[in-house]
Amino acid sequence: MAQTITGHVFMAMSLDGFVARDDFSLDWLMKQKSEGEEHGHAAFMASVDGLVMGTGSFRTALTFDAWPYEKPVVVLSRSLNPRDIPDQLRNQVSISELTPREIMASLAEQGWTRAYIDGGKIIQSFMRDGLINDMTVTQIPILIGSGKRMFGELDADIDLELLESSSFPSGLVTSRYRVVLPG
């Protein structure tokens, strides 16, 4: 019998709601001066079994000096195939064309109980399907004007309950929300 699996978000976004520029770059995020501040990322990563991300997030992560994840990563993509995974990541990264519901069922069958859902479009699709339990969102005090949105169009309102919020000397504000599912 499969485990119950839950989806969780941990994202930074500009004050105007963008998670990346149109070309997926994060230059605006990388220049933030928040050294020495603990925003909870390490504890969050310790709490999840792995990540589910989209093509854009995967390609952006490949541009970093080092691969940033120790946990397994599933890339939901219809444009990538296993040959697009660098050799050094083949034991850690897989490509899937499954829907959000299908990938969560598959991961539950593999024993996952908590999945980190990463990337604007992927978060949006998981939200629409009611697959996100909570979100930690760090607002970065910058306006970038355009880019990839964290949230998009919805079929219905999604209620959120604020669980906690913290501000930091750098100006970053981290808030954690529980997604209130209908019914």
Number of C-alpha atoms within 10 A of each C-alpha: 6 13 14 14 20 18 23 26 21 20 19 20 24 23 17 16 21 23 27 26 16 12 10 16 19 13 10 16 16 9 8 14 12 14 7 7 11 10 18 11 12 9 10 14 17 10 14 19 17 23 23 28 22 22 18 20 19 20 15 14 16 14 10 9 7 8 11 9 13 10 14 16 21 22 25 21 18 12 9 14 13 12 9 12 19 10 10 9 12 12 10 14 21 17 22 17 15 15 14 21 13 12 16 23 18 15 21 19 15 11 15 19 19 21 26 23 28 23 24 22 19 23 27 20 19 19 20 18 13 17 21 23 18 20 22 23 18 21 21 22 16 17 13 16 11 14 17 20 19 21 16 14 9 11 7 7 9 13 12 15 11 14 12 11 13 11 13 12 9 14 14 23 18 20 18 19 18 17 19 14 12 8 3
